[in-house]
Amino acid sequence: MTCFIPGGRLGGAEISDWGVYQERSLQGGLGYTEDKLKTIFSTFTAVECRRMNVMEAGSAMFGVEDFLTALVKK
């Protein structure tokens, strides 16, 4: 999976789940830390969790700054 990091340039709102309901907005996308992802997916085994590798424009692969990427298995 991929997600925004908190406070990233492309998104990553630092609001709680409750804040989303109160404001009725994701503010462009919620940001997650590695620790929060591990908590959310605690019933899974984390294979890898890291910042996304940035890919050059025109690359066949997606990779942008300020994203976190994780691979978990059941």
PDB file with one MODEL, atoms N, CA, C and O in Angstrom:
MODEL        1
ATOM      1  N   MET A   1       0.833  -1.164   0.000  1.00  0.00           N
ATOM      2  CA  MET A   1       0.000   0.000   0.000  1.00  0.00           C
ATOM      3  C   MET A   1       0.879   1.229   0.000  1.00  0.00           C
ATOM      4  O   MET A   1       2.054   1.165   0.361  1.00  0.00           O
ATOM      5  N   THR A   2       0.316   2.328  -0.398  1.00  0.00           N
ATOM      6  CA  THR A   2       1.013   3.605  -0.323  1.00  0.00           C
ATOM      7  C   THR A   2       0.115   4.603   0.375  1.00  0.00           C
ATOM      8  O   THR A   2      -1.110   4.512   0.298  1.00  0.00           O
ATOM      9  N   CYS A   3       0.727   5.551   1.052  1.00  0.00           N
ATOM     10  CA  CYS A   3      -0.047   6.584   1.729  1.00  0.00           C
ATOM     11  C   CYS A   3       0.814   7.830   1.910  1.00  0.00           C
ATOM     12  O   CYS A   3       2.036   7.792   1.766  1.00  0.00           O
ATOM     13  N   PHE A   4       0.148   8.922   2.226  1.00  0.00           N
ATOM     14  CA  PHE A   4       0.841  10.170   2.511  1.00  0.00           C
ATOM     15  C   PHE A   4       1.544  10.071   3.859  1.00  0.00           C
ATOM     16  O   PHE A   4       1.099   9.347   4.750  1.00  0.00           O
ATOM     17  N   ILE A   5       2.646  10.804   4.000  1.00  0.00           N
ATOM     18  CA  ILE A   5       3.252  10.965   5.314  1.00  0.00           C
ATOM     19  C   ILE A   5       2.673  12.240   5.927  1.00  0.00           C
ATOM     20  O   ILE A   5       2.260  13.135   5.189  1.00  0.00           O
ATOM     21  N   PRO A   6       2.631  12.345   7.236  1.00  0.00           N
ATOM     22  CA  PRO A   6       2.083  13.549   7.861  1.00  0.00           C
ATOM     23  C   PRO A   6       2.867  14.798   7.439  1.00  0.00           C
ATOM     24  O   PRO A   6       4.097  14.816   7.471  1.00  0.00           O
ATOM     25  N   GLY A   7       2.135  15.828   7.049  1.00  0.00           N
ATOM     26  CA  GLY A   7       2.752  17.103   6.702  1.00  0.00           C
ATOM     27  C   GLY A   7       3.500  17.115   5.385  1.00  0.00           C
ATOM     28  O   GLY A   7       4.291  18.026   5.137  1.00  0.00           O
ATOM     29  N   GLY A   8       3.269  16.126   4.533  1.00  0.00           N
ATOM     30  CA  GLY A   8       3.964  16.058   3.249  1.00  0.00           C
ATOM     31  C   GLY A   8       3.515  17.150   2.291  1.00  0.00           C
ATOM     32  O   GLY A   8       2.452  17.745   2.470  1.00  0.00           O
ATOM     33  N   ARG A   9       4.324  17.409   1.278  1.00  0.00           N
ATOM     34  CA  ARG A   9       4.010  18.461   0.308  1.00  0.00           C
ATOM     35  C   ARG A   9       2.809  18.119  -0.571  1.00  0.00           C
ATOM     36  O   ARG A   9       2.135  19.022  -1.066  1.00  0.00           O
ATOM     37  N   LEU A  10       2.535  16.849  -0.769  1.00  0.00           N
ATOM     38  CA  LEU A  10       1.442  16.432  -1.644  1.00  0.00           C
ATOM     39  C   LEU A  10       0.155  16.110  -0.893  1.00  0.00           C
ATOM     40  O   LEU A  10      -0.869  15.839  -1.521  1.00  0.00           O
ATOM     41  N   GLY A  11       0.185  16.133   0.391  1.00  0.00           N
ATOM     42  CA  GLY A  11      -0.950  15.782   1.242  1.00  0.00           C
ATOM     43  C   GLY A  11      -0.419  15.286   2.562  1.00  0.00           C
ATOM     44  O   GLY A  11       0.766  15.437   2.857  1.00  0.00           O
ATOM     45  N   GLY A  12      -1.265  14.712   3.337  1.00  0.00           N
ATOM     46  CA  GLY A  12      -0.822  14.165   4.622  1.00  0.00           C
ATOM     47  C   GLY A  12      -1.321  14.970   5.802  1.00  0.00           C
ATOM     48  O   GLY A  12      -0.551  15.354   6.683  1.00  0.00           O
ATOM     49  N   ALA A  13      -2.624  15.223   5.810  1.00  0.00           N
ATOM     50  CA  ALA A  13      -3.222  15.974   6.917  1.00  0.00           C
ATOM     51  C   ALA A  13      -2.937  15.272   8.236  1.00  0.00           C
ATOM     52  O   ALA A  13      -2.969  14.045   8.325  1.00  0.00           O
ATOM     53  N   GLU A  14      -2.664  16.059   9.240  1.00  0.00           N
ATOM     54  CA  GLU A  14      -2.343  15.520  10.559  1.00  0.00           C
ATOM     55  C   GLU A  14      -3.537  15.680  11.484  1.00  0.00           C
ATOM     56  O   GLU A  14      -3.418  16.250  12.569  1.00  0.00           O
ATOM     57  N   ILE A  15      -4.694  15.174  11.052  1.00  0.00           N
ATOM     58  CA  ILE A  15      -5.878  15.236  11.884  1.00  0.00           C
ATOM     59  C   ILE A  15      -6.274  13.826  12.275  1.00  0.00           C
ATOM     60  O   ILE A  15      -5.911  12.856  11.611  1.00  0.00           O
ATOM     61  N   SER A  16      -7.016  13.728  13.351  1.00  0.00           N
ATOM     62  CA  SER A  16      -7.457  12.412  13.829  1.00  0.00           C
ATOM     63  C   SER A  16      -8.630  11.918  12.990  1.00  0.00           C
ATOM     64  O   SER A  16      -9.214  12.667  12.207  1.00  0.00           O
ATOM     65  N   ASP A  17      -8.957  10.652  13.169  1.00  0.00           N
ATOM     66  CA  ASP A  17     -10.137  10.110  12.500  1.00  0.00           C
ATOM     67  C   ASP A  17     -11.377  10.896  12.914  1.00  0.00           C
ATOM     68  O   ASP A  17     -12.243  11.188  12.090  1.00  0.00           O
ATOM     69  N   TRP A  18     -11.451  11.232  14.200  1.00  0.00           N
ATOM     70  CA  TRP A  18     -12.583  12.014  14.691  1.00  0.00           C
ATOM     71  C   TRP A  18     -12.619  13.385  14.008  1.00  0.00           C
ATOM     72  O   TRP A  18     -13.697  13.887  13.689  1.00  0.00           O
ATOM     73  N   GLY A  19     -11.463  13.984  13.784  1.00  0.00           N
ATOM     74  CA  GLY A  19     -11.382  15.272  13.098  1.00  0.00           C
ATOM     75  C   GLY A  19     -11.954  15.221  11.691  1.00  0.00           C
ATOM     76  O   GLY A  19     -12.547  16.193  11.225  1.00  0.00           O
ATOM     77  N   VAL A  20     -11.781  14.100  11.017  1.00  0.00           N
ATOM     78  CA  VAL A  20     -12.339  13.923   9.669  1.00  0.00           C
ATOM     79  C   VAL A  20     -13.863  14.033   9.735  1.00  0.00           C
ATOM     80  O   VAL A  20     -14.482  14.695   8.903  1.00  0.00           O
ATOM     81  N   TYR A  21     -14.458  13.378  10.733  1.00  0.00           N
ATOM     82  CA  TYR A  21     -15.916  13.432  10.878  1.00  0.00           C
ATOM     83  C   TYR A  21     -16.380  14.830  11.260  1.00  0.00           C
ATOM     84  O   TYR A  21     -17.390  15.314  10.749  1.00  0.00           O
ATOM     85  N   GLN A  22     -15.648  15.478  12.152  1.00  0.00           N
ATOM     86  CA  GLN A  22     -16.036  16.824  12.579  1.00  0.00           C
ATOM     87  C   GLN A  22     -15.948  17.826  11.436  1.00  0.00           C
ATOM     88  O   GLN A  22     -16.845  18.652  11.262  1.00  0.00           O
ATOM     89  N   GLU A  23     -14.877  17.758  10.661  1.00  0.00           N
ATOM     90  CA  GLU A  23     -14.654  18.718   9.573  1.00  0.00           C
ATOM     91  C   GLU A  23     -15.285  18.279   8.257  1.00  0.00           C
ATOM     92  O   GLU A  23     -15.395  19.064   7.315  1.00  0.00           O
ATOM     93  N   ARG A  24     -15.705  16.996   8.204  1.00  0.00           N
ATOM     94  CA  ARG A  24     -16.266  16.423   6.979  1.00  0.00           C
ATOM     95  C   ARG A  24     -15.309  16.580   5.803  1.00  0.00           C
ATOM     96  O   ARG A  24     -15.715  16.888   4.682  1.00  0.00           O
ATOM     97  N   SER A  25     -14.034  16.360   6.086  1.00  0.00           N
ATOM     98  CA  SER A  25     -13.007  16.503   5.052  1.00  0.00           C
ATOM     99  C   SER A  25     -11.769  15.697   5.422  1.00  0.00           C
ATOM    100  O   SER A  25     -11.406  15.590   6.593  1.00  0.00           O
ATOM    101  N   LEU A  26     -11.133  15.136   4.407  1.00  0.00           N
ATOM    102  CA  LEU A  26      -9.842  14.475   4.598  1.00  0.00           C
ATOM    103  C   LEU A  26      -8.694  15.458   4.402  1.00  0.00           C
ATOM    104  O   LEU A  26      -7.528  15.093   4.548  1.00  0.00           O
ATOM    105  N   GLN A  27      -9.024  16.698   4.074  1.00  0.00           N
ATOM    106  CA  GLN A  27      -8.031  17.748   3.837  1.00  0.00           C
ATOM    107  C   GLN A  27      -6.993  17.318   2.802  1.00  0.00           C
ATOM    108  O   GLN A  27      -5.802  17.585   2.959  1.00  0.00           O
ATOM    109  N   GLY A  28      -7.445  16.666   1.767  1.00  0.00           N
ATOM    110  CA  GLY A  28      -6.550  16.251   0.693  1.00  0.00           C
ATOM    111  C   GLY A  28      -5.928  14.882   0.888  1.00  0.00           C
ATOM    112  O   GLY A  28      -5.274  14.375  -0.023  1.00  0.00           O
ATOM    113  N   GLY A  29      -6.109  14.278   2.029  1.00  0.00           N
ATOM    114  CA  GLY A  29      -5.567  12.949   2.300  1.00  0.00           C
ATOM    115  C   GLY A  29      -4.902  12.895   3.656  1.00  0.00           C
ATOM    116  O   GLY A  29      -4.151  13.803   4.015  1.00  0.00           O
ATOM    117  N   LEU A  30      -5.161  11.857   4.404  1.00  0.00           N
ATOM    118  CA  LEU A  30      -4.585  11.720   5.741  1.00  0.00           C
ATOM    119  C   LEU A  30      -3.148  11.228   5.674  1.00  0.00           C
ATOM    120  O   LEU A  30      -2.790  10.445   4.794  1.00  0.00           O
ATOM    121  N   GLY A  31      -2.342  11.684   6.594  1.00  0.00           N
ATOM    122  CA  GLY A  31      -0.959  11.238   6.682  1.00  0.00           C
ATOM    123  C   GLY A  31      -0.802  10.153   7.737  1.00  0.00           C
ATOM    124  O   GLY A  31      -1.433  10.207   8.792  1.00  0.00           O
ATOM    125  N   TYR A  32       0.035   9.179   7.450  1.00  0.00           N
ATOM    126  CA  TYR A  32       0.273   8.073   8.372  1.00  0.00           C
ATOM    127  C   TYR A  32       1.768   7.903   8.617  1.00  0.00           C
ATOM    128  O   TYR A  32       2.586   8.070   7.712  1.00  0.00           O
ATOM    129  N   THR A  33       2.102   7.573   9.842  1.00  0.00           N
ATOM    130  CA  THR A  33       3.485   7.258  10.191  1.00  0.00           C
ATOM    131  C   THR A  33       3.660   5.744  10.114  1.00  0.00           C
ATOM    132  O   THR A  33       2.684   4.996  10.063  1.00  0.00           O
ATOM    133  N   GLU A  34       4.891   5.314  10.107  1.00  0.00           N
ATOM    134  CA  GLU A  34       5.179   3.876  10.108  1.00  0.00           C
ATOM    135  C   GLU A  34       4.571   3.216  11.346  1.00  0.00           C
ATOM    136  O   GLU A  34       4.000   2.130  11.255  1.00  0.00           O
ATOM    137  N   ASP A  35       4.693   3.868  12.498  1.00  0.00           N
ATOM    138  CA  ASP A  35       4.135   3.308  13.732  1.00  0.00           C
ATOM    139  C   ASP A  35       2.616   3.176  13.657  1.00  0.00           C
ATOM    140  O   ASP A  35       2.057   2.177  14.109  1.00  0.00           O
ATOM    141  N   LYS A  36       1.945   4.184  13.086  1.00  0.00           N
ATOM    142  CA  LYS A  36       0.479   4.120  12.982  1.00  0.00           C
ATOM    143  C   LYS A  36       0.060   2.987  12.039  1.00  0.00           C
ATOM    144  O   LYS A  36      -0.900   2.272  12.326  1.00  0.00           O
ATOM    145  N   LEU A  37       0.766   2.818  10.927  1.00  0.00           N
ATOM    146  CA  LEU A  37       0.442   1.716  10.013  1.00  0.00           C
ATOM    147  C   LEU A  37       0.631   0.371  10.699  1.00  0.00           C
ATOM    148  O   LEU A  37      -0.184  -0.537  10.533  1.00  0.00           O
ATOM    149  N   LYS A  38       1.701   0.247  11.465  1.00  0.00           N
ATOM    150  CA  LYS A  38       1.949  -1.016  12.169  1.00  0.00           C
ATOM    151  C   LYS A  38       0.868  -1.292  13.200  1.00  0.00           C
ATOM    152  O   LYS A  38       0.513  -2.447  13.436  1.00  0.00           O
ATOM    153  N   THR A  39       0.343  -0.240  13.818  1.00  0.00           N
ATOM    154  CA  THR A  39      -0.753  -0.402  14.771  1.00  0.00           C
ATOM    155  C   THR A  39      -2.028  -0.826  14.048  1.00  0.00           C
ATOM    156  O   THR A  39      -2.715  -1.750  14.483  1.00  0.00           O
ATOM    157  N   ILE A  40      -2.341  -0.153  12.949  1.00  0.00           N
ATOM    158  CA  ILE A  40      -3.554  -0.465  12.186  1.00  0.00           C
ATOM    159  C   ILE A  40      -3.510  -1.898  11.669  1.00  0.00           C
ATOM    160  O   ILE A  40      -4.514  -2.608  11.705  1.00  0.00           O
ATOM    161  N   PHE A  41      -2.352  -2.316  11.190  1.00  0.00           N
ATOM    162  CA  PHE A  41      -2.204  -3.654  10.605  1.00  0.00           C
ATOM    163  C   PHE A  41      -1.516  -4.616  11.570  1.00  0.00           C
ATOM    164  O   PHE A  41      -0.759  -5.489  11.145  1.00  0.00           O
ATOM    165  N   SER A  42      -1.776  -4.461  12.861  1.00  0.00           N
ATOM    166  CA  SER A  42      -1.082  -5.265  13.877  1.00  0.00           C
ATOM    167  C   SER A  42      -1.375  -6.762  13.770  1.00  0.00           C
ATOM    168  O   SER A  42      -0.596  -7.579  14.260  1.00  0.00           O
ATOM    169  N   THR A  43      -2.478  -7.122  13.142  1.00  0.00           N
ATOM    170  CA  THR A  43      -2.785  -8.553  12.989  1.00  0.00           C
ATOM    171  C   THR A  43      -2.086  -9.152  11.772  1.00  0.00           C
ATOM    172  O   THR A  43      -2.209 -10.348  11.506  1.00  0.00           O
ATOM    173  N   PHE A  44      -1.358  -8.326  11.041  1.00  0.00           N
ATOM    174  CA  PHE A  44      -0.591  -8.773   9.881  1.00  0.00           C
ATOM    175  C   PHE A  44       0.893  -8.723  10.208  1.00  0.00           C
ATOM    176  O   PHE A  44       1.289  -8.116  11.203  1.00  0.00           O
ATOM    177  N   THR A  45       1.699  -9.340   9.398  1.00  0.00           N
ATOM    178  CA  THR A  45       3.158  -9.279   9.551  1.00  0.00           C
ATOM    179  C   THR A  45       3.695  -8.236   8.596  1.00  0.00           C
ATOM    180  O   THR A  45       3.453  -8.306   7.391  1.00  0.00           O
ATOM    181  N   ALA A  46       4.417  -7.275   9.124  1.00  0.00           N
ATOM    182  CA  ALA A  46       5.013  -6.245   8.278  1.00  0.00           C
ATOM    183  C   ALA A  46       6.222  -6.834   7.568  1.00  0.00           C
ATOM    184  O   ALA A  46       7.179  -7.264   8.213  1.00  0.00           O
ATOM    185  N   VAL A  47       6.178  -6.852   6.239  1.00  0.00           N
ATOM    186  CA  VAL A  47       7.301  -7.324   5.442  1.00  0.00           C
ATOM    187  C   VAL A  47       8.266  -6.167   5.240  1.00  0.00           C
ATOM    188  O   VAL A  47       9.480  -6.316   5.379  1.00  0.00           O
ATOM    189  N   GLU A  48       7.700  -5.007   4.907  1.00  0.00           N
ATOM    190  CA  GLU A  48       8.526  -3.819   4.686  1.00  0.00           C
ATOM    191  C   GLU A  48       7.645  -2.581   4.855  1.00  0.00           C
ATOM    192  O   GLU A  48       6.478  -2.573   4.461  1.00  0.00           O
ATOM    193  N   CYS A  49       8.222  -1.543   5.444  1.00  0.00           N
ATOM    194  CA  CYS A  49       7.555  -0.254   5.585  1.00  0.00           C
ATOM    195  C   CYS A  49       8.645   0.808   5.490  1.00  0.00           C
ATOM    196  O   CYS A  49       9.568   0.836   6.303  1.00  0.00           O
ATOM    197  N   ARG A  50       8.529   1.690   4.480  1.00  0.00           N
ATOM    198  CA  ARG A  50       9.589   2.667   4.251  1.00  0.00           C
ATOM    199  C   ARG A  50       9.067   3.837   3.431  1.00  0.00           C
ATOM    200  O   ARG A  50       7.960   3.792   2.895  1.00  0.00           O
ATOM    201  N   ARG A  51       9.873   4.877   3.343  1.00  0.00           N
ATOM    202  CA  ARG A  51       9.551   5.985   2.451  1.00  0.00           C
ATOM    203  C   ARG A  51       9.675   5.494   1.018  1.00  0.00           C
ATOM    204  O   ARG A  51      10.537   4.675   0.700  1.00  0.00           O
ATOM    205  N   MET A  52       8.816   5.996   0.174  1.00  0.00           N
ATOM    206  CA  MET A  52       8.783   5.574  -1.224  1.00  0.00           C
ATOM    207  C   MET A  52      10.023   6.080  -1.961  1.00  0.00           C
ATOM    208  O   MET A  52      10.469   7.207  -1.744  1.00  0.00           O
ATOM    209  N   ASN A  53      10.570   5.241  -2.827  1.00  0.00           N
ATOM    210  CA  ASN A  53      11.670   5.667  -3.691  1.00  0.00           C
ATOM    211  C   ASN A  53      11.124   6.615  -4.758  1.00  0.00           C
ATOM    212  O   ASN A  53      10.104   6.328  -5.384  1.00  0.00           O
ATOM    213  N   VAL A  54      11.794   7.729  -4.960  1.00  0.00           N
ATOM    214  CA  VAL A  54      11.369   8.706  -5.956  1.00  0.00           C
ATOM    215  C   VAL A  54      11.824   8.242  -7.336  1.00  0.00           C
ATOM    216  O   VAL A  54      12.990   7.899  -7.530  1.00  0.00           O
ATOM    217  N   MET A  55      10.903   8.234  -8.287  1.00  0.00           N
ATOM    218  CA  MET A  55      11.198   7.838  -9.658  1.00  0.00           C
ATOM    219  C   MET A  55      11.256   9.076 -10.550  1.00  0.00           C
ATOM    220  O   MET A  55      10.553  10.059 -10.318  1.00  0.00           O
ATOM    221  N   GLU A  56      12.087   9.012 -11.550  1.00  0.00           N
ATOM    222  CA  GLU A  56      12.234  10.116 -12.505  1.00  0.00           C
ATOM    223  C   GLU A  56      10.965  10.284 -13.337  1.00  0.00           C
ATOM    224  O   GLU A  56      10.226   9.325 -13.559  1.00  0.00           O
ATOM    225  N   ALA A  57      10.721  11.509 -13.792  1.00  0.00           N
ATOM    226  CA  ALA A  57       9.590  11.775 -14.682  1.00  0.00           C
ATOM    227  C   ALA A  57       9.720  10.894 -15.916  1.00  0.00           C
ATOM    228  O   ALA A  57      10.814  10.742 -16.459  1.00  0.00           O
ATOM    229  N   GLY A  58       8.623  10.320 -16.356  1.00  0.00           N
ATOM    230  CA  GLY A  58       8.634   9.449 -17.524  1.00  0.00           C
ATOM    231  C   GLY A  58       8.940   7.995 -17.204  1.00  0.00           C
ATOM    232  O   GLY A  58       8.899   7.145 -18.093  1.00  0.00           O
ATOM    233  N   SER A  59       9.244   7.699 -15.950  1.00  0.00           N
ATOM    234  CA  SER A  59       9.530   6.323 -15.550  1.00  0.00           C
ATOM    235  C   SER A  59       8.259   5.479 -15.656  1.00  0.00           C
ATOM    236  O   SER A  59       7.151   5.990 -15.490  1.00  0.00           O
ATOM    237  N   ALA A  60       8.424   4.210 -15.927  1.00  0.00           N
ATOM    238  CA  ALA A  60       7.287   3.297 -15.990  1.00  0.00           C
ATOM    239  C   ALA A  60       6.773   2.950 -14.587  1.00  0.00           C
ATOM    240  O   ALA A  60       5.709   2.348 -14.442  1.00  0.00           O
ATOM    241  N   MET A  61       7.534   3.332 -13.560  1.00  0.00           N
ATOM    242  CA  MET A  61       7.156   3.027 -12.180  1.00  0.00           C
ATOM    243  C   MET A  61       6.776   4.301 -11.445  1.00  0.00           C
ATOM    244  O   MET A  61       7.317   5.374 -11.711  1.00  0.00           O
ATOM    245  N   PHE A  62       5.830   4.166 -10.510  1.00  0.00           N
ATOM    246  CA  PHE A  62       5.366   5.288  -9.695  1.00  0.00           C
ATOM    247  C   PHE A  62       6.258   5.434  -8.480  1.00  0.00           C
ATOM    248  O   PHE A  62       6.565   4.449  -7.808  1.00  0.00           O
ATOM    249  N   GLY A  63       6.671   6.644  -8.197  1.00  0.00           N
ATOM    250  CA  GLY A  63       7.465   6.912  -7.008  1.00  0.00           C
ATOM    251  C   GLY A  63       7.602   8.399  -6.792  1.00  0.00           C
ATOM    252  O   GLY A  63       8.259   9.086  -7.574  1.00  0.00           O
ATOM    253  N   VAL A  64       6.984   8.905  -5.730  1.00  0.00           N
ATOM    254  CA  VAL A  64       7.025  10.335  -5.448  1.00  0.00           C
ATOM    255  C   VAL A  64       7.492  10.589  -4.021  1.00  0.00           C
ATOM    256  O   VAL A  64       7.432   9.714  -3.157  1.00  0.00           O
ATOM    257  N   GLU A  65       7.952  11.796  -3.806  1.00  0.00           N
ATOM    258  CA  GLU A  65       8.424  12.236  -2.500  1.00  0.00           C
ATOM    259  C   GLU A  65       7.254  12.325  -1.523  1.00  0.00           C
ATOM    260  O   GLU A  65       6.113  12.542  -1.930  1.00  0.00           O
ATOM    261  N   ASP A  66       7.537  12.159  -0.267  1.00  0.00           N
ATOM    262  CA  ASP A  66       6.563  12.330   0.818  1.00  0.00           C
ATOM    263  C   ASP A  66       5.457  11.282   0.843  1.00  0.00           C
ATOM    264  O   ASP A  66       4.355  11.558   1.318  1.00  0.00           O
ATOM    265  N   PHE A  67       5.739  10.085   0.336  1.00  0.00           N
ATOM    266  CA  PHE A  67       4.815   8.960   0.441  1.00  0.00           C
ATOM    267  C   PHE A  67       5.500   7.860   1.244  1.00  0.00           C
ATOM    268  O   PHE A  67       6.724   7.728   1.229  1.00  0.00           O
ATOM    269  N   LEU A  68       4.701   7.090   1.932  1.00  0.00           N
ATOM    270  CA  LEU A  68       5.171   5.927   2.663  1.00  0.00           C
ATOM    271  C   LEU A  68       4.633   4.713   1.910  1.00  0.00           C
ATOM    272  O   LEU A  68       3.519   4.751   1.389  1.00  0.00           O
ATOM    273  N   THR A  69       5.402   3.662   1.853  1.00  0.00           N
ATOM    274  CA  THR A  69       4.945   2.441   1.202  1.00  0.00           C
ATOM    275  C   THR A  69       5.119   1.276   2.180  1.00  0.00           C
ATOM    276  O   THR A  69       6.096   1.208   2.926  1.00  0.00           O
ATOM    277  N   ALA A  70       4.161   0.378   2.154  1.00  0.00           N
ATOM    278  CA  ALA A  70       4.202  -0.751   3.101  1.00  0.00           C
ATOM    279  C   ALA A  70       3.735  -2.020   2.404  1.00  0.00           C
ATOM    280  O   ALA A  70       2.864  -1.995   1.534  1.00  0.00           O
ATOM    281  N   LEU A  71       4.327  -3.101   2.803  1.00  0.00           N
ATOM    282  CA  LEU A  71       3.933  -4.424   2.343  1.00  0.00           C
ATOM    283  C   LEU A  71       3.723  -5.265   3.595  1.00  0.00           C
ATOM    284  O   LEU A  71       4.626  -5.419   4.418  1.00  0.00           O
ATOM    285  N   VAL A  72       2.520  -5.803   3.721  1.00  0.00           N
ATOM    286  CA  VAL A  72       2.195  -6.645   4.874  1.00  0.00           C
ATOM    287  C   VAL A  72       1.613  -7.963   4.372  1.00  0.00           C
ATOM    288  O   VAL A  72       1.085  -8.039   3.263  1.00  0.00           O
ATOM    289  N   LYS A  73       1.717  -8.993   5.200  1.00  0.00           N
ATOM    290  CA  LYS A  73       1.104 -10.283   4.826  1.00  0.00           C
ATOM    291  C   LYS A  73       0.290 -10.795   5.983  1.00  0.00           C
ATOM    292  O   LYS A  73       0.568 -10.507   7.148  1.00  0.00           O
ATOM    293  N   LYS A  74      -0.713 -11.553   5.641  1.00  0.00           N
ATOM    294  CA  LYS A  74      -1.626 -12.100   6.647  1.00  0.00           C
ATOM    295  C   LYS A  74      -1.022 -13.320   7.293  1.00  0.00           C
ATOM    296  O   LYS A  74      -1.640 -13.925   8.168  1.00  0.00           O
TER     297      LYS A  74
ENDMDL
END
